[in-house]
Amino acid sequence: MKHSLLLRYVLPFIQWYVLMILTTIGIDYMLHHYQLAWVGRYLGYVGTLLVLLSFIYSLRKRKILKAGSPKKLLKLHEYLAWVGSVLLLVHAGIHFNAILPWLAVAMLLINVASGLVGKFLLKRSMDSLQENRQALADKGMDKESVDKHLFFDSIMVNAMKQWRNIHLPIALIFGLISLLHIITVFIFSK
């Protein structure tokens, strides 16, 4: 059971996070190898645009937008935010010369981690509830008895859905620090 838990929930989180870091290092290496490091500056614009586009899901979830499948928009959010984060990390490179870029990168990494952790914890709790529901139904319990038996499990799943209450403020802090970084670049650029 623990081996299955590790393979199904922990490993995918680690893989996506490590892949993000390795992809960033690989792209940064290639840009430097081919003397194209200047491209990294413009990747910041593209990465920011992708991260902003990923918020279409949030607008749909809050019913500000009416069009689009929430499930498909969630997948789009995950991939756009991941690719945008890679591009922003390449943009940041190792060329930090002020505290604001360091804070922005730190918040970016924390934000991606909180999104991935939330995604996998929520998936784990929903899978567990479904497995328990199926096992009890297979034993011949009626729906009402199953619901009573799994009442606290259902509450746990609903509690896990609240992880967004942590992810959203982290995303907002990242956004504010990034906005401050962009403003200072425009103010102090030559």
Backbone hydrogen bonds, N-H to C=O, Kabsch-Sander energy under -0.5 kcal/mol:
donor,donor_aa,acceptor,acceptor_aa,energy
5,L,1,M,-2.6
6,L,2,K,-2.5
7,L,3,H,-2.5
8,R,4,S,-2.9
9,Y,5,L,-2.1
10,V,5,L,-1.1
11,L,6,L,-2.8
13,F,9,Y,-0.9
14,I,10,V,-2.3
15,Q,11,L,-3.0
16,W,12,P,-2.5
17,Y,13,F,-2.2
18,V,14,I,-3.0
19,L,15,Q,-2.8
20,M,16,W,-1.9
21,I,17,Y,-1.9
22,L,18,V,-3.1
23,T,19,L,-2.8
24,T,20,M,-2.1
25,I,21,I,-2.5
26,G,22,L,-2.8
27,I,23,T,-2.7
28,D,24,T,-2.7
29,Y,25,I,-2.7
30,M,26,G,-2.4
31,L,27,I,-2.6
32,H,28,D,-2.2
33,H,29,Y,-3.1
34,Y,30,M,-2.2
35,Q,32,H,-1.5
36,L,31,L,-4.1
39,V,36,L,-2.2
40,G,37,A,-1.5
41,R,38,W,-0.9
42,Y,38,W,-0.6
42,Y,39,V,-0.7
43,L,39,V,-1.5
44,G,40,G,-0.9
44,G,41,R,-0.6
45,Y,41,R,-0.5
46,V,42,Y,-1.7
47,G,43,L,-3.2
48,T,44,G,-2.1
49,L,45,Y,-2.3
50,L,46,V,-2.5
51,V,47,G,-2.4
52,L,48,T,-2.5
53,L,49,L,-2.6
54,S,50,L,-1.6
55,F,52,L,-1.4
56,I,53,L,-1.8
57,Y,54,S,-1.1
59,L,55,F,-2.2
60,R,56,I,-2.2
61,K,57,Y,-2.9
62,R,58,S,-1.9
63,K,60,R,-1.6
64,I,59,L,-2.6
65,L,59,L,-1.4
73,L,69,S,-2.9
74,L,70,P,-2.1
75,K,71,K,-1.8
76,L,72,K,-2.4
77,H,73,L,-2.6
78,E,74,L,-2.6
79,Y,75,K,-2.4
80,L,76,L,-3.0
81,A,77,H,-2.4
82,W,78,E,-2.0
83,V,79,Y,-2.8
84,G,80,L,-2.8
85,S,81,A,-2.1
86,V,82,W,-2.1
87,L,83,V,-2.4
88,L,84,G,-2.4
89,L,85,S,-2.4
90,V,86,V,-2.4
91,H,87,L,-2.5
92,A,88,L,-2.3
93,G,89,L,-2.5
95,H,92,A,-1.4
96,F,94,I,-0.5
102,W,98,A,-1.1
103,L,99,I,-2.6
104,A,100,L,-2.5
105,V,101,P,-2.5
106,A,102,W,-2.5
107,M,103,L,-2.7
108,L,104,A,-2.3
109,L,105,V,-2.6
110,I,106,A,-2.4
111,N,107,M,-2.7
112,V,108,L,-2.6
113,A,109,L,-2.2
114,S,110,I,-2.7
115,G,111,N,-2.3
116,L,112,V,-2.6
117,V,113,A,-3.0
118,G,114,S,-2.3
119,K,115,G,-2.3
120,F,116,L,-2.4
121,L,117,V,-2.8
122,L,118,G,-2.6
123,K,119,K,-2.1
124,R,120,F,-2.2
125,S,121,L,-2.4
126,M,122,L,-2.5
127,D,123,K,-2.6
128,S,124,R,-2.3
129,L,125,S,-2.1
130,Q,126,M,-2.3
131,E,127,D,-2.7
132,N,128,S,-2.6
133,R,129,L,-2.5
134,Q,130,Q,-2.5
135,A,131,E,-2.5
136,L,132,N,-2.4
137,A,133,R,-2.2
138,D,134,Q,-2.5
139,K,135,A,-1.1
140,G,137,A,-1.5
141,M,136,L,-1.9
146,V,142,D,-2.5
147,D,143,K,-2.6
148,K,144,E,-2.1
149,H,145,S,-2.7
150,L,146,V,-2.2
151,F,148,K,-1.1
154,S,150,L,-2.6
155,I,151,F,-1.9
156,M,152,F,-2.1
157,V,153,D,-2.2
158,N,154,S,-2.3
159,A,155,I,-2.3
160,M,156,M,-2.5
161,K,157,V,-1.7
162,Q,159,A,-1.2
163,W,160,M,-1.8
164,R,161,K,-0.9
165,N,162,Q,-2.2
166,I,163,W,-1.9
167,H,163,W,-2.1
168,L,164,R,-2.9
170,I,166,I,-1.5
171,A,167,H,-2.4
172,L,168,L,-2.5
173,I,169,P,-2.5
174,F,170,I,-2.6
175,G,171,A,-2.6
176,L,172,L,-2.6
177,I,173,I,-2.6
178,S,174,F,-2.6
179,L,175,G,-2.5
180,L,176,L,-2.5
181,H,177,I,-2.3
182,I,178,S,-2.7
183,I,179,L,-2.7
184,T,180,L,-2.6
185,V,181,H,-2.1
186,F,182,I,-2.1
187,I,183,I,-2.4
188,F,184,T,-2.8
189,S,185,V,-1.4
